[in-house]
């Protein structure tokens, strides 16, 4: 389980677009397509694309479900712990003001966010 540097932003920017970066990796689509999809959803919802409600609706409309992190240790369970507990699969974790994608136990981000406390996660529904 490890941090893997990942930044699909075409201009190499790494501030303010974590939602777009994480969703682009989760859904295996490029940064621009993700940005446009979130912007369109935000427009239809009259809210910002980075709003939890907007990107949550975007993921749900693309076949993803939300799961809740167990409340056994709400202030000590980290992104790194989630990776160790989920060594197989693709997930997007939501923490306070940040999101990160997990693939097969590794977390992909522009910085080492392994110590963040996740609140909930998204995963692809089985067809």
N, CA, C and O atoms as CSV, one atom per row, in Angstrom:
chain,resi,resn,atom,element,x,y,z
A,1,UNK,N,N,0.841,-1.160,0.000
A,1,UNK,CA,C,0.000,0.000,0.000
A,1,UNK,C,C,0.892,1.231,0.000
A,1,UNK,O,O,1.739,1.400,0.877
A,2,UNK,N,N,0.690,2.098,-1.005
A,2,UNK,CA,C,1.615,3.213,-1.135
A,2,UNK,C,C,0.977,4.412,-1.807
A,2,UNK,O,O,-0.018,4.300,-2.522
A,3,UNK,N,N,1.573,5.544,-1.558
A,3,UNK,CA,C,1.248,6.777,-2.258
A,3,UNK,C,C,1.870,6.707,-3.648
A,3,UNK,O,O,3.032,6.329,-3.799
A,4,UNK,N,N,1.079,7.078,-4.672
A,4,UNK,CA,C,1.571,7.148,-6.041
A,4,UNK,C,C,1.251,8.546,-6.561
A,4,UNK,O,O,0.092,8.962,-6.577
A,5,UNK,N,N,2.284,9.262,-6.984
A,5,UNK,CA,C,2.060,10.603,-7.522
A,5,UNK,C,C,1.226,10.503,-8.794
A,5,UNK,O,O,1.511,9.690,-9.673
A,6,UNK,N,N,0.179,11.352,-8.883
A,6,UNK,CA,C,-0.693,11.354,-10.054
A,6,UNK,C,C,-1.230,12.766,-10.249
A,6,UNK,O,O,-1.832,13.340,-9.342
A,7,UNK,N,N,-1.007,13.324,-11.441
A,7,UNK,CA,C,-1.547,14.640,-11.759
A,7,UNK,C,C,-1.870,14.714,-13.248
A,7,UNK,O,O,-0.988,14.979,-14.064
A,8,UNK,N,N,-3.148,14.479,-13.607
A,8,UNK,CA,C,-3.530,14.523,-15.010
A,8,UNK,C,C,-3.847,15.938,-15.516
A,8,UNK,O,O,-4.187,16.107,-16.687
A,9,UNK,N,N,-3.740,16.952,-14.653
A,9,UNK,CA,C,-4.048,18.318,-15.068
A,9,UNK,C,C,-3.151,18.687,-16.250
A,9,UNK,O,O,-1.927,18.612,-16.136
A,10,UNK,N,N,-3.737,19.084,-17.379
A,10,UNK,CA,C,-2.951,19.374,-18.579
A,10,UNK,C,C,-1.882,20.456,-18.382
A,10,UNK,O,O,-0.869,20.463,-19.082
A,11,UNK,N,N,-2.106,21.358,-17.441
A,11,UNK,CA,C,-1.132,22.427,-17.176
A,11,UNK,C,C,-0.303,22.160,-15.932
A,11,UNK,O,O,0.456,23.026,-15.496
A,12,UNK,N,N,-0.438,20.969,-15.355
A,12,UNK,CA,C,0.358,20.601,-14.193
A,12,UNK,C,C,-0.063,21.265,-12.899
A,12,UNK,O,O,0.651,21.167,-11.901
A,13,UNK,N,N,-1.206,21.938,-12.888
A,13,UNK,CA,C,-1.681,22.587,-11.665
A,13,UNK,C,C,-2.128,21.526,-10.676
A,13,UNK,O,O,-2.597,20.455,-11.064
A,14,UNK,N,N,-1.979,21.832,-9.402
A,14,UNK,CA,C,-2.319,20.808,-8.402
A,14,UNK,C,C,-3.089,21.379,-7.210
A,14,UNK,O,O,-3.106,20.773,-6.138
A,15,UNK,N,N,-3.717,22.524,-7.383
A,15,UNK,CA,C,-4.498,23.121,-6.303
A,15,UNK,C,C,-5.910,23.400,-6.809
A,15,UNK,O,O,-6.085,23.995,-7.873
A,16,UNK,N,N,-6.905,22.976,-6.058
A,16,UNK,CA,C,-8.286,23.297,-6.381
A,16,UNK,C,C,-8.992,22.342,-7.313
A,16,UNK,O,O,-10.187,22.505,-7.557
A,17,UNK,N,N,-8.299,21.351,-7.843
A,17,UNK,CA,C,-8.953,20.443,-8.785
A,17,UNK,C,C,-8.880,18.978,-8.351
A,17,UNK,O,O,-8.932,18.082,-9.194
A,18,UNK,N,N,-8.761,18.728,-7.059
A,18,UNK,CA,C,-8.630,17.340,-6.602
A,18,UNK,C,C,-9.831,16.488,-7.007
A,18,UNK,O,O,-9.680,15.302,-7.300
A,19,UNK,N,N,-11.015,17.084,-7.024
A,19,UNK,CA,C,-12.205,16.340,-7.429
A,19,UNK,C,C,-12.091,15.887,-8.877
A,19,UNK,O,O,-12.411,14.744,-9.202
A,20,UNK,N,N,-11.640,16.770,-9.732
A,20,UNK,CA,C,-11.499,16.434,-11.153
A,20,UNK,C,C,-10.403,15.385,-11.338
A,20,UNK,O,O,-10.580,14.426,-12.090
A,21,UNK,N,N,-9.279,15.566,-10.655
A,21,UNK,CA,C,-8.187,14.594,-10.761
A,21,UNK,C,C,-8.627,13.213,-10.291
A,21,UNK,O,O,-8.384,12.211,-10.965
A,22,UNK,N,N,-9.278,13.167,-9.127
A,22,UNK,CA,C,-9.685,11.875,-8.554
A,22,UNK,C,C,-10.737,11.177,-9.418
A,22,UNK,O,O,-10.641,9.974,-9.663
A,23,UNK,N,N,-11.725,11.918,-9.872
A,23,UNK,CA,C,-12.779,11.307,-10.689
A,23,UNK,C,C,-12.238,10.877,-12.050
A,23,UNK,O,O,-12.644,9.841,-12.576
A,24,UNK,N,N,-11.335,11.653,-12.616
A,24,UNK,CA,C,-10.786,11.253,-13.923
A,24,UNK,C,C,-10.079,9.906,-13.819
A,24,UNK,O,O,-10.188,9.077,-14.722
A,25,UNK,N,N,-9.360,9.684,-12.731
A,25,UNK,CA,C,-8.694,8.398,-12.540
A,25,UNK,C,C,-9.708,7.298,-12.230
A,25,UNK,O,O,-9.644,6.212,-12.806
A,26,UNK,N,N,-10.628,7.574,-11.335
A,26,UNK,CA,C,-11.641,6.586,-10.958
A,26,UNK,C,C,-12.422,6.101,-12.180
A,26,UNK,O,O,-12.668,4.904,-12.334
A,27,UNK,N,N,-12.810,7.044,-13.050
A,27,UNK,CA,C,-13.646,6.716,-14.202
A,27,UNK,C,C,-12.838,6.468,-15.476
A,27,UNK,O,O,-13.412,6.234,-16.539
A,28,UNK,N,N,-11.516,6.519,-15.373
A,28,UNK,CA,C,-10.640,6.278,-16.520
A,28,UNK,C,C,-10.996,7.174,-17.703
A,28,UNK,O,O,-11.193,6.707,-18.825
A,29,UNK,N,N,-11.073,8.478,-17.420
A,29,UNK,CA,C,-11.320,9.452,-18.477
A,29,UNK,C,C,-10.368,10.631,-18.283
A,29,UNK,O,O,-9.837,10.828,-17.190
A,30,UNK,N,N,-10.157,11.402,-19.325
A,30,UNK,CA,C,-9.179,12.473,-19.191
A,30,UNK,C,C,-9.724,13.636,-18.358
A,30,UNK,O,O,-10.928,13.746,-18.126
A,31,UNK,N,N,-8.812,14.490,-17.921
A,31,UNK,CA,C,-9.113,15.605,-17.027
A,31,UNK,C,C,-10.170,16.529,-17.632
A,31,UNK,O,O,-11.107,16.932,-16.942
A,32,UNK,N,N,-10.026,16.865,-18.911
A,32,UNK,CA,C,-10.958,17.802,-19.559
A,32,UNK,C,C,-12.372,17.228,-19.645
A,32,UNK,O,O,-13.344,17.940,-19.394
A,33,UNK,N,N,-12.490,15.966,-19.992
A,33,UNK,CA,C,-13.819,15.345,-20.067
A,33,UNK,C,C,-14.473,15.354,-18.686
A,33,UNK,O,O,-15.670,15.614,-18.566
A,34,UNK,N,N,-13.698,15.075,-17.657
A,34,UNK,CA,C,-14.219,15.091,-16.291
A,34,UNK,C,C,-14.650,16.506,-15.898
A,34,UNK,O,O,-15.720,16.698,-15.321
A,35,UNK,N,N,-13.820,17.478,-16.211
A,35,UNK,CA,C,-14.135,18.876,-15.890
A,35,UNK,C,C,-15.455,19.294,-16.538
A,35,UNK,O,O,-16.322,19.868,-15.880
A,36,UNK,N,N,-15.601,19.002,-17.832
A,36,UNK,CA,C,-16.824,19.373,-18.557
A,36,UNK,C,C,-18.041,18.659,-17.967
A,36,UNK,O,O,-19.097,19.268,-17.801
A,37,UNK,N,N,-17.897,17.380,-17.654
A,37,UNK,CA,C,-19.009,16.628,-17.063
A,37,UNK,C,C,-19.447,17.202,-15.721
A,37,UNK,O,O,-20.641,17.330,-15.454
A,38,UNK,N,N,-18.479,17.546,-14.883
A,38,UNK,CA,C,-18.802,18.136,-13.581
A,38,UNK,C,C,-19.368,19.537,-13.741
A,38,UNK,O,O,-20.287,19.920,-13.018
A,39,UNK,N,N,-18.827,20.308,-14.683
A,39,UNK,CA,C,-19.344,21.660,-14.918
A,39,UNK,C,C,-20.800,21.605,-15.401
A,39,UNK,O,O,-21.632,22.400,-14.964
A,40,UNK,N,N,-21.099,20.670,-16.296
A,40,UNK,CA,C,-22.476,20.527,-16.782
A,40,UNK,C,C,-23.422,20.112,-15.645
A,40,UNK,O,O,-24.540,20.618,-15.542
A,41,UNK,N,N,-22.960,19.189,-14.798
A,41,UNK,CA,C,-23.781,18.768,-13.662
A,41,UNK,C,C,-23.976,19.943,-12.702
A,41,UNK,O,O,-25.077,20.157,-12.194
A,42,UNK,N,N,-22.911,20.699,-12.457
A,42,UNK,CA,C,-23.014,21.881,-11.605
A,42,UNK,C,C,-23.977,22.903,-12.171
A,42,UNK,O,O,-24.755,23.501,-11.428
A,43,UNK,N,N,-23.934,23.109,-13.471
A,43,UNK,CA,C,-24.848,24.040,-14.134
A,43,UNK,C,C,-26.295,23.597,-13.944
A,43,UNK,O,O,-27.160,24.405,-13.607
A,44,UNK,N,N,-26.552,22.307,-14.161
A,44,UNK,CA,C,-27.929,21.812,-14.032
A,44,UNK,C,C,-28.420,21.862,-12.585
A,44,UNK,O,O,-29.621,21.984,-12.340
A,45,UNK,N,N,-27.500,21.770,-11.635
A,45,UNK,CA,C,-27.864,21.802,-10.216
A,45,UNK,C,C,-27.747,23.209,-9.605
A,45,UNK,O,O,-28.065,23.412,-8.433
A,46,UNK,N,N,-27.287,24.175,-10.413
A,46,UNK,CA,C,-27.054,25.549,-9.941
A,46,UNK,C,C,-26.131,25.560,-8.728
A,46,UNK,O,O,-26.399,26.210,-7.718
A,47,UNK,N,N,-25.035,24.817,-8.862
A,47,UNK,CA,C,-24.056,24.704,-7.785
A,47,UNK,C,C,-22.672,24.559,-8.409
A,47,UNK,O,O,-22.547,24.336,-9.613
A,48,UNK,N,N,-21.653,24.683,-7.601
A,48,UNK,CA,C,-20.281,24.584,-8.094
A,48,UNK,C,C,-19.924,23.120,-8.405
A,48,UNK,O,O,-20.387,22.213,-7.713
A,49,UNK,N,N,-19.110,22.887,-9.435
A,49,UNK,CA,C,-18.706,21.521,-9.789
A,49,UNK,C,C,-17.995,20.777,-8.655
A,49,UNK,O,O,-18.074,19.550,-8.583
A,50,UNK,N,N,-17.313,21.490,-7.783
A,50,UNK,CA,C,-16.592,20.847,-6.684
A,50,UNK,C,C,-17.461,20.600,-5.458
A,50,UNK,O,O,-16.982,20.058,-4.462
A,51,UNK,N,N,-18.727,20.989,-5.516
A,51,UNK,CA,C,-19.655,20.730,-4.412
A,51,UNK,C,C,-19.847,19.222,-4.236
A,51,UNK,O,O,-20.006,18.496,-5.217
A,52,UNK,N,N,-19.833,18.758,-2.995
A,52,UNK,CA,C,-20.042,17.328,-2.735
A,52,UNK,C,C,-21.326,16.819,-3.379
A,52,UNK,O,O,-21.357,15.710,-3.913
A,53,UNK,N,N,-22.379,17.619,-3.332
A,53,UNK,CA,C,-23.659,17.202,-3.909
A,53,UNK,C,C,-23.551,17.041,-5.422
A,53,UNK,O,O,-24.143,16.121,-5.987
A,54,UNK,N,N,-22.807,17.920,-6.082
A,54,UNK,CA,C,-22.669,17.862,-7.543
A,54,UNK,C,C,-21.825,16.672,-7.967
A,54,UNK,O,O,-22.266,15.875,-8.795
A,55,UNK,N,N,-20.627,16.530,-7.423
A,55,UNK,CA,C,-19.806,15.399,-7.879
A,55,UNK,C,C,-20.366,14.076,-7.401
A,55,UNK,O,O,-20.150,13.048,-8.043
A,56,UNK,N,N,-21.090,14.080,-6.275
A,56,UNK,CA,C,-21.755,12.859,-5.835
A,56,UNK,C,C,-22.841,12.434,-6.816
A,56,UNK,O,O,-22.966,11.255,-7.146
A,57,UNK,N,N,-23.621,13.401,-7.277
A,57,UNK,CA,C,-24.668,13.101,-8.255
A,57,UNK,C,C,-24.049,12.642,-9.577
A,57,UNK,O,O,-24.581,11.755,-10.244
A,58,UNK,N,N,-22.922,13.255,-9.949
A,58,UNK,CA,C,-22.219,12.859,-11.170
A,58,UNK,C,C,-21.764,11.401,-11.079
A,58,UNK,O,O,-21.956,10.630,-12.018
A,59,UNK,N,N,-21.162,11.026,-9.951
A,59,UNK,CA,C,-20.737,9.637,-9.780
A,59,UNK,C,C,-21.928,8.688,-9.767
A,59,UNK,O,O,-21.896,7.646,-10.421
A,60,UNK,N,N,-22.975,9.039,-9.031
A,60,UNK,CA,C,-24.166,8.186,-8.963
A,60,UNK,C,C,-24.782,7.995,-10.352
A,60,UNK,O,O,-25.238,6.901,-10.680
A,61,UNK,N,N,-24.797,9.050,-11.163
A,61,UNK,CA,C,-25.375,8.942,-12.503
A,61,UNK,C,C,-24.505,8.104,-13.445
A,61,UNK,O,O,-24.938,7.717,-14.530
A,62,UNK,N,N,-23.284,7.836,-13.014
A,62,UNK,CA,C,-22.376,6.999,-13.803
A,62,UNK,C,C,-22.165,5.612,-13.186
A,62,UNK,O,O,-21.185,4.933,-13.491
A,63,UNK,N,N,-23.092,5.200,-12.317
A,63,UNK,CA,C,-23.080,3.834,-11.815
A,63,UNK,C,C,-22.293,3.596,-10.540
A,63,UNK,O,O,-21.950,2.452,-10.242
A,64,UNK,N,N,-21.996,4.639,-9.778
A,64,UNK,CA,C,-21.233,4.490,-8.534
A,64,UNK,C,C,-22.161,4.607,-7.326
A,64,UNK,O,O,-23.163,5.321,-7.357
A,65,UNK,N,N,-21.805,3.897,-6.276
A,65,UNK,CA,C,-22.537,3.941,-5.007
A,65,UNK,C,C,-21.635,4.514,-3.928
A,65,UNK,O,O,-20.410,4.451,-4.023
A,66,UNK,N,N,-22.260,5.073,-2.903
A,66,UNK,CA,C,-21.499,5.631,-1.787
A,66,UNK,C,C,-21.535,4.666,-0.613
A,66,UNK,O,O,-22.581,4.113,-0.275
A,67,UNK,N,N,-20.388,4.477,-0.007
A,67,UNK,CA,C,-20.277,3.666,1.204
A,67,UNK,C,C,-19.796,4.551,2.346
A,67,UNK,O,O,-19.160,5.581,2.122
A,68,UNK,N,N,-20.098,4.150,3.538
A,68,UNK,CA,C,-19.729,4.907,4.728
A,68,UNK,C,C,-18.567,4.205,5.434
A,68,UNK,O,O,-18.542,2.979,5.536
A,69,UNK,N,N,-17.622,4.981,5.910
A,69,UNK,CA,C,-16.506,4.445,6.683
A,69,UNK,C,C,-17.045,4.008,8.046
A,69,UNK,O,O,-17.760,4.777,8.688
A,70,UNK,N,N,-16.726,2.803,8.504
A,70,UNK,CA,C,-17.197,2.361,9.827
A,70,UNK,C,C,-16.745,3.331,10.918
A,70,UNK,O,O,-15.658,3.905,10.848
A,71,UNK,N,N,-17.591,3.500,11.912
A,71,UNK,CA,C,-17.362,4.469,12.978
A,71,UNK,C,C,-16.605,3.868,14.165
A,71,UNK,O,O,-16.766,4.321,15.298
A,72,UNK,N,N,-15.791,2.862,13.909
A,72,UNK,CA,C,-15.083,2.203,15.012
A,72,UNK,C,C,-13.970,3.070,15.576
A,72,UNK,O,O,-13.647,2.966,16.759
A,73,UNK,N,N,-13.386,3.910,14.761
A,73,UNK,CA,C,-12.330,4.826,15.225
A,73,UNK,C,C,-12.383,6.077,14.351
A,73,UNK,O,O,-11.536,6.251,13.474
A,74,UNK,N,N,-13.364,6.948,14.577
A,74,UNK,CA,C,-13.611,8.058,13.664
A,74,UNK,C,C,-12.476,9.079,13.546
A,74,UNK,O,O,-12.447,9.848,12.585
A,75,UNK,N,N,-11.559,9.102,14.484
A,75,UNK,CA,C,-10.482,10.092,14.434
A,75,UNK,C,C,-9.099,9.471,14.236
A,75,UNK,O,O,-8.087,10.170,14.295
A,76,UNK,N,N,-9.058,8.160,14.002
A,76,UNK,CA,C,-7.750,7.530,13.809
A,76,UNK,C,C,-7.672,6.687,12.537
A,76,UNK,O,O,-6.572,6.303,12.138
A,77,UNK,N,N,-8.795,6.387,11.887
A,77,UNK,CA,C,-8.797,5.585,10.666
A,77,UNK,C,C,-8.432,6.485,9.490
A,77,UNK,O,O,-9.130,7.464,9.224
A,78,UNK,N,N,-7.351,6.167,8.783
A,78,UNK,CA,C,-6.812,7.039,7.746
A,78,UNK,C,C,-6.993,6.472,6.335
A,78,UNK,O,O,-7.439,5.339,6.155
A,79,UNK,N,N,-6.640,7.274,5.359
A,79,UNK,CA,C,-6.602,6.827,3.966
A,79,UNK,C,C,-5.697,5.601,3.851
A,79,UNK,O,O,-6.040,4.622,3.187
A,80,UNK,N,N,-4.552,5.668,4.497
A,80,UNK,CA,C,-3.615,4.536,4.477
A,80,UNK,C,C,-4.262,3.271,5.058
A,80,UNK,O,O,-4.081,2.179,4.519
A,81,UNK,N,N,-5.011,3.416,6.149
A,81,UNK,CA,C,-5.714,2.272,6.744
A,81,UNK,C,C,-6.746,1.694,5.767
A,81,UNK,O,O,-6.869,0.476,5.634
A,82,UNK,N,N,-7.484,2.576,5.087
A,82,UNK,CA,C,-8.472,2.127,4.110
A,82,UNK,C,C,-7.786,1.306,3.017
A,82,UNK,O,O,-8.302,0.272,2.593
A,83,UNK,N,N,-6.625,1.771,2.569
A,83,UNK,CA,C,-5.872,1.046,1.535
A,83,UNK,C,C,-5.489,-0.351,2.008
A,83,UNK,O,O,-5.612,-1.323,1.262
A,84,UNK,N,N,-5.024,-0.447,3.249
A,84,UNK,CA,C,-4.642,-1.754,3.797
A,84,UNK,C,C,-5.847,-2.681,3.919
A,84,UNK,O,O,-5.726,-3.890,3.724
A,85,UNK,N,N,-7.010,-2.112,4.242
A,85,UNK,CA,C,-8.222,-2.913,4.383
A,85,UNK,C,C,-8.870,-3.255,3.045
A,85,UNK,O,O,-9.722,-4.142,2.979
A,86,UNK,N,N,-8.476,-2.563,1.984
A,86,UNK,CA,C,-9.074,-2.757,0.653
A,86,UNK,C,C,-7.970,-2.880,-0.401
A,86,UNK,O,O,-7.784,-1.975,-1.213
A,87,UNK,N,N,-7.239,-4.001,-0.388
A,87,UNK,CA,C,-6.102,-4.152,-1.309
A,87,UNK,C,C,-6.504,-4.415,-2.760
A,87,UNK,O,O,-5.648,-4.427,-3.644
A,88,UNK,N,N,-7.782,-4.622,-3.010
A,88,UNK,CA,C,-8.257,-4.882,-4.368
A,88,UNK,C,C,-9.471,-3.994,-4.633
A,88,UNK,O,O,-10.368,-3.892,-3.797
A,89,UNK,N,N,-9.492,-3.356,-5.799
A,89,UNK,CA,C,-10.642,-2.555,-6.197
A,89,UNK,C,C,-10.300,-1.095,-6.403
A,89,UNK,O,O,-9.194,-0.642,-6.108
A,90,UNK,N,N,-11.304,-0.351,-6.930
A,90,UNK,CA,C,-11.177,1.086,-7.174
A,90,UNK,C,C,-12.175,1.825,-6.300
A,90,UNK,O,O,-13.358,1.486,-6.263
A,91,UNK,N,N,-11.688,2.833,-5.602
A,91,UNK,CA,C,-12.512,3.622,-4.698
A,91,UNK,C,C,-12.103,5.086,-4.791
A,91,UNK,O,O,-10.972,5.402,-5.159
A,92,UNK,N,N,-13.019,5.962,-4.460
A,92,UNK,CA,C,-12.683,7.364,-4.272
A,92,UNK,C,C,-13.101,7.731,-2.860
A,92,UNK,O,O,-14.270,7.601,-2.496
A,93,UNK,N,N,-12.148,8.187,-2.069
A,93,UNK,CA,C,-12.410,8.548,-0.685
A,93,UNK,C,C,-12.630,10.040,-0.570
A,93,UNK,O,O,-11.942,10.835,-1.210
A,94,UNK,N,N,-13.598,10.413,0.253
A,94,UNK,CA,C,-13.847,11.817,0.563
A,94,UNK,C,C,-13.395,12.080,1.988
A,94,UNK,O,O,-13.826,11.414,2.930
A,95,UNK,N,N,-12.523,13.059,2.126
A,95,UNK,CA,C,-12.073,13.520,3.436
A,95,UNK,C,C,-12.535,14.968,3.568
A,95,UNK,O,O,-13.185,15.495,2.666
A,96,UNK,N,N,-12.211,15.600,4.660
A,96,UNK,CA,C,-12.577,16.995,4.846
A,96,UNK,C,C,-11.847,17.862,3.818
A,96,UNK,O,O,-10.630,18.025,3.906
A,97,UNK,N,N,-12.566,18.414,2.855
A,97,UNK,CA,C,-12.046,19.308,1.813
A,97,UNK,C,C,-11.038,18.650,0.864
A,97,UNK,O,O,-10.212,19.346,0.272
A,98,UNK,N,N,-11.092,17.336,0.712
A,98,UNK,CA,C,-10.194,16.672,-0.234
A,98,UNK,C,C,-10.789,15.327,-0.642
A,98,UNK,O,O,-11.534,14.708,0.118
A,99,UNK,N,N,-10.452,14.890,-1.846
A,99,UNK,CA,C,-10.815,13.549,-2.315
A,99,UNK,C,C,-9.583,12.909,-2.936
A,99,UNK,O,O,-8.702,13.595,-3.455
A,100,UNK,N,N,-9.536,11.595,-2.876
A,100,UNK,CA,C,-8.394,10.847,-3.401
A,100,UNK,C,C,-8.889,9.501,-3.923
A,100,UNK,O,O,-9.806,8.906,-3.358
A,101,UNK,N,N,-8.275,9.029,-5.003
A,101,UNK,CA,C,-8.657,7.740,-5.580
A,101,UNK,C,C,-7.684,6.653,-5.137
A,101,UNK,O,O,-6.470,6.849,-5.084
A,102,UNK,N,N,-8.271,5.493,-4.820
A,102,UNK,CA,C,-7.533,4.304,-4.400
A,102,UNK,C,C,-7.710,3.247,-5.489
A,102,UNK,O,O,-8.831,2.972,-5.918
A,103,UNK,N,N,-6.612,2.664,-5.928
A,103,UNK,CA,C,-6.684,1.543,-6.877
A,103,UNK,C,C,-5.791,0.429,-6.337
A,103,UNK,O,O,-4.584,0.601,-6.164
A,104,UNK,N,N,-6.412,-0.703,-6.080
A,104,UNK,CA,C,-5.705,-1.893,-5.583
A,104,UNK,C,C,-4.747,-1.571,-4.435
A,104,UNK,O,O,-3.592,-1.998,-4.428
A,105,UNK,N,N,-5.251,-0.813,-3.473
A,105,UNK,CA,C,-4.504,-0.535,-2.255
A,105,UNK,C,C,-3.523,0.612,-2.319
A,105,UNK,O,O,-2.895,0.937,-1.311
A,106,UNK,N,N,-3.372,1.238,-3.476
A,106,UNK,CA,C,-2.495,2.402,-3.599
A,106,UNK,C,C,-3.342,3.658,-3.746
A,106,UNK,O,O,-4.388,3.629,-4.394
A,107,UNK,N,N,-2.900,4.758,-3.151
A,107,UNK,CA,C,-3.643,6.007,-3.294
A,107,UNK,C,C,-2.880,6.965,-4.201
A,107,UNK,O,O,-1.675,7.167,-4.055
A,108,UNK,N,N,-3.622,7.550,-5.143
A,108,UNK,CA,C,-3.077,8.377,-6.210
A,108,UNK,C,C,-3.444,9.833,-5.952
A,108,UNK,O,O,-4.620,10.177,-5.836
A,109,UNK,N,N,-2.431,10.679,-5.864
A,109,UNK,CA,C,-2.670,12.071,-5.512
A,109,UNK,C,C,-1.451,12.898,-5.917
A,109,UNK,O,O,-0.436,12.355,-6.351
A,110,UNK,N,N,-1.566,14.221,-5.769
A,110,UNK,CA,C,-0.419,15.099,-6.032
A,110,UNK,C,C,0.427,15.297,-4.787
A,110,UNK,O,O,1.488,15.917,-4.848
A,111,UNK,N,N,-0.029,14.784,-3.673
A,111,UNK,CA,C,0.708,14.867,-2.407
A,111,UNK,C,C,0.323,13.661,-1.559
A,111,UNK,O,O,-0.691,13.014,-1.821
A,112,UNK,N,N,1.112,13.362,-0.563
A,112,UNK,CA,C,0.876,12.187,0.281
A,112,UNK,C,C,-0.248,12.476,1.271
A,112,UNK,O,O,-0.028,13.053,2.336
A,113,UNK,N,N,-1.454,12.062,0.896
A,113,UNK,CA,C,-2.652,12.306,1.701
A,113,UNK,C,C,-3.021,11.105,2.571
A,113,UNK,O,O,-4.157,11.004,3.036
A,114,UNK,N,N,-2.083,10.208,2.790
A,114,UNK,CA,C,-2.350,8.972,3.524
A,114,UNK,C,C,-2.781,9.145,4.965
A,114,UNK,O,O,-3.384,8.235,5.535
A,115,UNK,N,N,-2.488,10.292,5.576
A,115,UNK,CA,C,-2.879,10.516,6.973
A,115,UNK,C,C,-4.228,11.199,7.132
A,115,UNK,O,O,-4.668,11.433,8.257
A,116,UNK,N,N,-4.895,11.526,6.023
A,116,UNK,CA,C,-6.221,12.141,6.117
A,116,UNK,C,C,-7.231,11.144,6.669
A,116,UNK,O,O,-7.064,9.932,6.533
A,117,UNK,N,N,-8.268,11.662,7.284
A,117,UNK,CA,C,-9.348,10.846,7.841
A,117,UNK,C,C,-10.499,10.813,6.828
A,117,UNK,O,O,-11.159,11.832,6.626
A,118,UNK,N,N,-10.750,9.679,6.197
A,118,UNK,CA,C,-11.849,9.609,5.226
A,118,UNK,C,C,-13.209,9.579,5.927
A,118,UNK,O,O,-13.354,9.032,7.021
A,119,UNK,N,N,-14.197,10.180,5.267
A,119,UNK,CA,C,-15.556,10.234,5.792
A,119,UNK,C,C,-16.465,9.207,5.120
A,119,UNK,O,O,-17.280,8.557,5.774
A,120,UNK,N,N,-16.312,9.074,3.806
A,120,UNK,CA,C,-17.075,8.103,3.030
A,120,UNK,C,C,-16.326,7.809,1.744
A,120,UNK,O,O,-15.307,8.436,1.456
A,121,UNK,N,N,-16.828,6.860,0.974
A,121,UNK,CA,C,-16.147,6.468,-0.263
A,121,UNK,C,C,-17.158,6.134,-1.338
A,121,UNK,O,O,-18.330,5.881,-1.061
A,122,UNK,N,N,-16.683,6.139,-2.566
A,122,UNK,CA,C,-17.491,5.767,-3.722
A,122,UNK,C,C,-16.860,4.557,-4.396
A,122,UNK,O,O,-15.637,4.412,-4.412
A,123,UNK,N,N,-17.697,3.695,-4.948
A,123,UNK,CA,C,-17.232,2.491,-5.647
A,123,UNK,C,C,-18.228,2.177,-6.752
A,123,UNK,O,O,-19.381,2.603,-6.702
A,124,UNK,N,N,-17.773,1.429,-7.749
A,124,UNK,CA,C,-18.614,1.090,-8.891
A,124,UNK,C,C,-19.572,-0.027,-8.537
A,124,UNK,O,O,-19.175,-1.063,-8.004
A,125,UNK,N,N,-20.838,0.198,-8.841
A,125,UNK,CA,C,-21.843,-0.854,-8.649
A,125,UNK,C,C,-21.558,-2.002,-9.588
A,125,UNK,O,O,-21.134,-1.803,-10.727
A,126,UNK,N,N,-21.794,-3.201,-9.101
A,126,UNK,CA,C,-21.666,-4.382,-9.952
A,126,UNK,C,C,-22.860,-4.457,-10.880
A,126,UNK,O,O,-23.995,-4.252,-10.449
A,127,UNK,N,N,-22.616,-4.751,-12.165
A,127,UNK,CA,C,-23.706,-4.845,-13.148
A,127,UNK,C,C,-24.379,-6.184,-13.102
A,127,UNK,O,O,-25.316,-6.431,-13.862
